[in-house]
Amino acid sequence: MAYHKVNADQRAQGHSPYLDNDELQATALELEWDMEKELEEPGFDHFRLDGAAQHHLGNSQSPDLDLEPIQASSSPKGRFQRLQEDSEYISHYTRQAPKSNRCSFFRILKVFCTALILFIFGIVIGYYARKKCPSPPASQEPNSPQIYHEILKEIKAEYIQQIYRDLLHFPFFDDVDIARKILVQWRSQGLEDVRLVNYSVLLDLPGSSSNIFFLKSSGECFYPSGQQCSRDPKTLHSQDLLYSYAAYSAKGTLEAELVDVQYGTMEDLIRIQAITNMTKKIALLKLGQSPLLYNLSLLEDAGFGGVLLYVDPCDLPKTTDLADKAFMVSLNSGGDPSTPGYASIDGSYRQNRPNLTTLLVQPISAVLARKLVSLPEDNFQKDRCIHLQLPPAGKKIISLNIQSVTTYKTISNVIGYLKGAVFPDRYVIIGSHHSSLNPYGGQGWASSTAVMTALIQALTLKAERGWRPDRTVVFCSWGGTAFGNIGSYEWAEDLKRVLQRNAVAYVSLHNPVRGNSTLHPVASPSLQQLAAESQSFNCVEKTRCPGSNVSSVQIQGDSDYFINHLGVPATQFSYEDIKTSENSSFLSEALFPVHATKTEELDPSFGLHETIAKLTGQVALKIANEPVLPFNALDIALEVQKSLKGDEVGVPQLLAVASRLRDTAELFQSDEMRPANDPKERAPVRVRMLNDVLQSLEKSFLVHRAPPGLYRNILYRLDERTSQFSVLLKALEHCKLHQSNETIQAALSEVLNSINSAQVYFKAGLDVFETTLAGKK
């Protein structure tokens, strides 16, 4: 800026009349003189005029002077501030006396009126500006426990119950109808970015009448429930009977001998193989001890032609009375069978896959199984349950008829987004499911949807007040879950490249209240610590929460694709009944026709639903808001070592690489994670690099091949009874049956490569940190 000294007698005629009076002119001259005086001080020696170094600025007659760029003052204070604080400053200009008191009065009055008008005008502008622009919310840390408490306290049991009843009273007809209902609900809660995502997929639906089979020895005909065949049209078209079937089973008729294989374990098959030929016979199989798809693969490999599937009453919880009911199962490992491995979008190649097994599979009730093994109705003796078993004497020949119809149907997912403020491209996914084309399979979907909606309401209520999560929270209600998690598979396959890069964690709300006895938390190893901390945070005043242990076991539901194909850390909270048998780990694969009142009988006050909602919300909020992802690298290494402890195949190479993994994880946890969690050392570049490493911790543990029904992510154990890697356990069993070690060698190689890959990944992360931070120093 250039300053020009202008004499009062040289002012232009067009100047404001306020500047023509002597008083204001004198003030202007005083200010101009002071500015000139200060420029002459030692601190302003660098101000210079081109071509006028020897001339005083006030004597220059040139109207246009080119100035060199003027540098900022070296003083830390502003010019006017320094003048006011200088106690020795004396003005060198004396104001002239006013010409007359009368003129001075009118000038003062005019200035006063002008100032008053401007003051009033400013107040009006400020009032309306403040009215239109709300004041910013009080600054709080986005990951403050107080914020979490304020959000979670909005979740109330009575509100969840209201949503639950509203969903069940809605007269929907198919998957799309209920999905639209959920979409309207979510939007009414304030979730603005909600969309319906539809896929046309191949479903295997029951035919016009129920499947039946004949007991040849007596000539009797039975429905799957155990009822004898009837010509009553109401019975023939009963929903319970129609949906008592195995989706994607082989179709046709088979007449063969019935062979009791119990739970279909490798020991069972070895025992039966020594007694009889199994080719084209019908197996009587109990559900629950191992994944159904794994058992069926063994039976198919052994040569069986059909399977009657049932649940032993001794394996059911004591509070459950389902002995007289058949059920539905799906033989689909995941996704649309006609587009395996890729999304069912327009133009995709459709494979002709009406069945996914060569076996004719039919679920039956325990009542019918008891008739087949010729046991009396009451099989309980002095508080001891007698497991059903076919007597060795006598052969039973049955004729099995399976008729179902494959057709293309539209299934719908409801996807909603609460965009993150800091990392909008990082997704914390919360998933539930809704009913799939039939009212069969109980009302668990309504429970999970009600909990999800209550959580959305609590989050959006806080968002309306100016809060936002750091990372984007994605709410998903999946369709087609009962047929093999089809909705979640298709959506994830459609967005596979995006999710591989952006998905941070998956929080499951699959059937949150299956019982009322105990809380059953499941989490991947990296999230176990967070899940345990969330329980202590939310369950201080709850009587059912303490004492529950977090485990990493296989779970049912739509978390499957995210765990086994994307390697995303996952967690789930649910209430279950106390198990009466250790063999009932996989009973949830059976979908029983539970009536709508069952959920309200389990949780009349919906207090358990509220607890699940708050636990889920606490975990999701921590993952979405913590600057450093709350994942534990060392827990993964410890879980790997635990899985190799006492293992029959604990070869030196596996133990050695597991030890190196632990050493590297310990170093990573102490050198990188600890400093980044300190706000004083939380450099943005360190946090970004660290989160990139943490986000992909579990991807190294995805094996290329796993037996049907077993997780590809080897960090998850088969059930609570086993601690070893499930792929190694099943490979050992396979070797016993086939007298070959080829399978075990392949499994060992898969596990070894996975552990080594994880160790290399950690080490590469440490190297990057060391190089980057050293370069900055």
PyMOL commands that set and color helices and strands:
alter all, ss='L'
color gray80, all
select helices_A, chain A and resi 8-10+17-19+22-39+42-44+57-59+79-85+101-132+145-152+157-168+175-188+233-236+239-242+266-273+292-302+313-315+366-373+444-463+481-483+486-494+496-502+525-538+560-564+587-589+597-602+607-625+633-644+652-676+679-681+684-695+697-701+726-738+742-776
alter helices_A, ss='H'
color red, helices_A
select strands_A, chain A and resi 193-206+212-215+220-222+246-247+252-262+282-286+306-310+329-330+360-363+380-381+384-385+397-402+404-418+423-433+471-478+503-508+518-523+570-576
alter strands_A, ss='S'
color yellow, strands_A
deselect
rebuild
show_as cartoon
